[in-house]
Amino acid sequence: MNLKDYLSISPEIQEALDAGKPIVALESTILSHGMPFPENMEFAHKVEEIVRAEGAIPATTAIIGGKLKVGLTPEELDVMCKADGVGKVSRRDVAIYLATGKTGATTVATTMMLANMAGIHFFATGGIGGVHRGAQETMDISADLQELANTEVCVVCAGAKQILDLGLTLEYLETNGVPVIGLHTDEFPAFYCPTSGFKLDYNSESEEEIAKISKTKWDMGLKGGLVIGNPIPAEYALDFDEMEAVITKAIDKANAQGIRGKFITPFLLAEIKDMTEGVSFASNLQLAYNNARVASRIAVAYSKL
């Protein structure tokens, strides 16, 4: 396979890779399927500014015109934010989108894939996907978890989305040997909420320590990534019990409408935004900015090792 036929790395990112500079991968699903236009455009520019302010280079990923894009031009970013005919692409969809020339936004799983192909080790997202509530019957488990088991990328997130079964998500990661490390926390964060009630085995006190752990894991040839649980800043955190009540209502509505698969997460997030009168959306922005900041610091520390 000649990967170069499919992989398109922007000149800035290629230069940073060649020079061993710190780079942070960013997904595009949050732009195309997680936020309305033009708020998503403001977010896209702000998150890239945050990464640069910390001394790293942002690499937003997407699939455009039969190419895996790592680093987007302003025009390409515009396409992803306007989201006209932009699909949501997980691992299973990648070959189809490339072969047919479709445009697709990358999920956590596909962003990890593209980052790994390009040689980028760090990725900032909002929250990872995981085991959905009721998965015992539906078998609805995000491809993000298998990607974490197999792909050498450290993912900084505000835990997993609270719409999921967090306990089963942690069990699944543990079975697949994925380290889950809290940054300044003993508990797995629950996206909008800094705590979930689920204790973590490791609480790291610094980004430098996480960089060292990542390097040690990959130096040893241990496959797969790491999950860094970075809690939402306290001033933007929402009440866990109140959010549970909102999420339960949103899930009931999704079930009543027969919404399944890749459509469930965008549907639930939109419903939660409506029910909380936009408060959850504001929190979502802040936790994503916070994750970009932390991922950049880890990437900078890693580049010095």
C-alpha positions, 0 to 999 in steps of 0.5 A: 500500500502506498499511503502517500496516495491517500494521505495529504499533510499540510506543508506547515505540519510536515515541516513541524514533523520533520523538525520534531516540533510538538503537534496536537491533532484536532477532530472535525466531527465537533465542527460538522456535527457538534456545533452550528455555523458560524459558532463552529467557525469561531470555535475552530479558530479559537482552539487552534489559537490556544494550541499555538499559544502553548507552543504547539502546532494544531493539526485539524483532520478531515477527509476531502476529495479522496484524501486524508487531510492532516492540517486544513487550509482556511477554505477547507476549514470553511467546508467542514464548518458549513457542513454541507454534504459532510458525513460523519466518518468512523474507521469502517467508513474511511475506505468508502469515503476515499474511494468515492471522493466524499467529504467527511468529518473525522470522529475520535477513532478516525482522527487517531488513525490519521494522526498515527499515520502522520506520526502525531502522538497527541490529540485533544477532543471534547469527550471520547465515545464509549459503551452506550447505555443499554449496550447489553442489548444493543451492542452499541459500543463506539469504535473509539474504544477499539482505536484506543486499544490499537493506535499509539495516540494519547487522547486528552478529553473531559472523560467520556460523554455523560450520555454513555455508560461510564462504568462499562466504558472504563471496564472495556478500556481496562480489558483492552489494556488502555491506561486511563489517567486522571490529570489532577483528579482521582475520578473519571470526569463525566464530560459536563461534570468533573466527577462521575463516582468512578475512581481511577487507578492513576492521578497524575500531577503534571503534563510532564509526567503524562508525557513521560508515561506515554514515551515509556509505553511506546518505547516498550512497544506496548500497542495502543493509546492512552486516555487522559481524563482532564476535568472541565474547569470548575466554573463551567461545570454542571451538576451531575444529578441535574444532567442525569435527569436531562440525559434520561429525558433525551435518551427516552426521546431518542428511543421513542424516535428509533434513533440509533448508531452514529446518529444517536450522539449528535441527537442527544447533544442537540437535545441536551443543549435545548433542554439546558437552554444552551448552558451545556453548549457553553460548557462543551466549548470550555472543556474542549478549549481546556483539553486543547491547552493540556494536550499542547502542554503534554506534546511540548513536554514530550518533544523535550524528552 
